[in-house]
């Protein structure tokens, strides 16, 4: 069942598990994007789930509220990762609510004031709907995390902090004498300029390596353009060059913080083992929070 509130499509899912998970995310993200546009998909679609529009019971202590970001595709990919991890770590899965506005990118992109109001209204709606934790699987939106989370008394997970925390736990060793552990970062210009990934990584003592200006202009940007033009092979080849360019700088791993580059490399590509998908870290951290609430061992996740 779907409800529309302030032009935002809202779905509330009581419980999910690996067996009733309604979303099928294709490995070829570009095909999924094209199919969504072709058929005019305006919301997340549910089936075989217990759905209602009233608030969750007060007994549900680990309900996760998901704010859909600029990219509906990122929201879908995150939900797949989150539900799969939840079904493995939490008995019966983790209850969650999703609030997504599929037209936000067209209306609000680069209009920060309106974007903050839009995202904050989603956050408040999720809080009133019974969410006990908020997540936002969108790189662009995290540039405004401070404004969106203002006044929020619930745990509000930050994707870059989740990534940095997992990298610390990995206990990497420097690959180059006389240097600290280096982490590569590939993202679009807006995310790089926002600087929140760099800030969180540096707080944990990591050095950050990013593509230089020529690499951005002639490799990273063209790779993203190839995706928009349905040239998956070309995009993959360019992404491989960008990753290898950072690996030769002695980085331990490369963070792919871009909606356009998600699911681009096939799972058996030898470079995949060097890549970090921030949505994986966000999904794992969210499930860990839900599990900690169930076990009354909640940690600080802000």
Residue pairs with C-beta under 8 A, 6 or more apart in sequence:
1 11
1 46
1 51
1 52
1 53
2 9
2 10
2 11
2 43
3 9
3 10
3 53
4 10
5 125
6 121
7 101
7 103
8 99
8 100
8 101
8 121
8 122
8 125
9 42
9 43
9 44
9 99
9 100
9 101
9 102
10 53
10 97
10 98
10 99
10 100
10 125
11 43
11 44
11 46
11 51
11 97
11 98
11 100
12 51
12 52
12 53
12 56
12 97
12 98
12 129
13 46
13 49
13 50
13 51
13 95
13 96
13 97
13 98
14 49
14 50
14 51
14 52
14 56
14 95
15 49
15 50
15 92
15 93
15 95
16 49
16 83
16 86
16 87
16 93
16 94
16 95
16 96
17 83
17 87
17 92
17 93
18 83
18 84
18 87
18 88
18 93
20 48
20 49
21 80
21 83
21 84
21 87
22 45
22 46
22 47
22 48
22 49
23 44
23 45
23 76
23 79
23 80
23 83
25 32
25 76
25 77
25 80
25 263
26 32
26 263
27 263
27 266
27 267
28 232
28 263
29 73
29 77
29 227
29 262
29 263
29 264
30 227
30 230
30 232
30 235
32 73
32 76
33 73
34 230
35 41
36 72
36 73
41 72
41 102
42 102
42 103
43 100
43 102
44 68
44 72
44 75
44 76
44 79
44 98
44 100
55 128
55 129
55 130
56 63
56 95
56 97
56 129
56 130
56 131
57 130
60 95
60 130
60 132
61 132
61 293
61 294
62 90
62 94
62 95
62 132
62 133
62 289
62 290
62 291
62 293
62 294
63 95
63 96
63 97
63 130
63 131
63 132
63 133
64 82
64 94
64 95
64 96
64 97
64 131
64 132
64 133
64 134
64 135
64 286
64 289
64 290
65 96
65 97
65 99
65 123
65 126
65 127
65 129
65 131
65 132
65 133
65 134
65 135
65 154
66 75
66 78
66 79
66 82
66 96
66 97
66 98
66 99
66 126
66 135
66 136
66 137
67 99
67 100
67 119
67 122
67 123
67 126
67 134
67 135
67 136
67 138
67 141
67 148
68 75
68 98
68 99
68 100
68 101
68 102
68 104
68 122
68 137
68 138
69 75
69 104
69 119
69 136
69 137
69 138
69 139
69 140
69 141
70 104
70 105
70 109
70 138
70 140
70 141
70 259
71 105
71 138
71 140
71 259
72 100
72 102
73 259
73 262
74 137
74 138
74 139
74 259
74 262
74 279
75 98
75 100
75 137
75 138
77 137
77 262
77 263
77 279
78 135
78 137
78 279
78 282
78 283
79 96
79 98
81 279
81 280
81 283
82 94
82 96
82 283
82 286
82 287
83 93
83 94
85 283
85 284
85 287
86 93
86 94
86 287
86 290
87 93
89 287
89 288
89 291
90 287
90 290
90 291
90 294
94 286
94 287
94 290
97 126
97 129
97 130
97 131
99 122
99 125
99 126
101 118
101 122
104 115
104 118
107 114
108 114
108 115
108 118
109 115
109 140
112 144
115 141
115 144
116 144
116 147
116 148
119 136
119 141
119 144
119 148
120 147
120 148
120 150
123 134
123 148
123 149
123 152
123 156
126 134
127 134
127 152
127 154
131 154
132 154
132 155
132 293
133 154
133 155
133 156
133 157
133 286
133 289
133 290
133 293
133 301
134 149
134 152
134 154
134 155
134 156
134 157
135 156
135 157
135 282
135 286
136 142
136 145
136 148
136 156
136 157
136 159
137 159
137 279
137 282
138 259
139 159
139 187
139 188
139 191
139 257
139 258
139 259
139 278
140 190
140 191
140 259
141 148
142 158
142 159
142 160
142 191
142 194
142 196
143 190
143 191
143 194
143 196
145 156
145 158
145 196
149 156
155 289
155 300
155 301
155 302
156 302
157 282
157 285
157 286
157 289
157 301
157 302
158 196
158 200
158 302
159 278
159 279
159 281
159 282
160 196
160 197
160 199
160 200
160 201
160 278
161 200
162 278
162 281
162 282
162 284
162 285
163 197
163 200
163 201
163 255
163 276
163 278
163 281
163 282
164 200
164 201
164 203
164 204
164 206
165 204
165 281
165 285
166 281
166 284
166 285
167 183
167 201
167 204
167 206
167 253
167 276
168 204
172 181
172 252
172 253
173 181
174 180
174 181
174 182
174 250
175 182
175 250
175 251
175 252
176 182
176 250
179 207
179 250
180 205
180 206
180 207
181 205
181 206
181 207
181 252
182 206
182 207
182 208
182 209
182 249
182 250
182 251
182 252
183 201
183 206
183 207
183 208
183 209
183 251
183 252
183 253
183 254
183 255
184 208
184 209
184 210
184 243
184 246
184 247
184 249
184 251
184 253
184 254
184 255
185 192
185 197
185 198
185 201
185 208
185 209
185 210
185 254
185 255
185 257
186 210
186 211
186 220
186 239
186 242
186 243
186 246
186 254
186 255
186 256
186 257
186 258
186 261
187 197
187 255
187 256
187 257
187 258
188 220
188 224
188 258
188 260
189 216
189 221
191 197
191 257
191 258
192 198
192 210
197 208
197 255
197 257
198 208
198 210
201 208
202 208
209 246
209 249
209 251
210 246
211 219
211 220
211 242
211 245
211 246
215 242
215 245
219 238
219 241
219 242
219 245
220 238
220 242
222 234
222 238
223 234
223 235
223 238
223 239
223 242
223 260
223 261
224 235
224 258
224 260
224 261
226 232
226 234
226 235
226 238
227 235
227 260
227 261
227 264
228 260
232 264
235 261
235 264
236 264
236 265
236 266
236 269
239 261
239 264
239 265
240 265
240 269
240 271
243 254
243 271
243 274
243 275
244 271
246 254
247 254
247 274
252 274
253 274
253 275
253 276
254 274
254 275
254 276
255 275
255 276
255 278
256 262
256 275
256 276
256 277
256 278
257 278
262 277
262 279
265 271
265 272
265 275
266 272
285 301
288 299
289 298
289 299
289 301
292 298
292 299
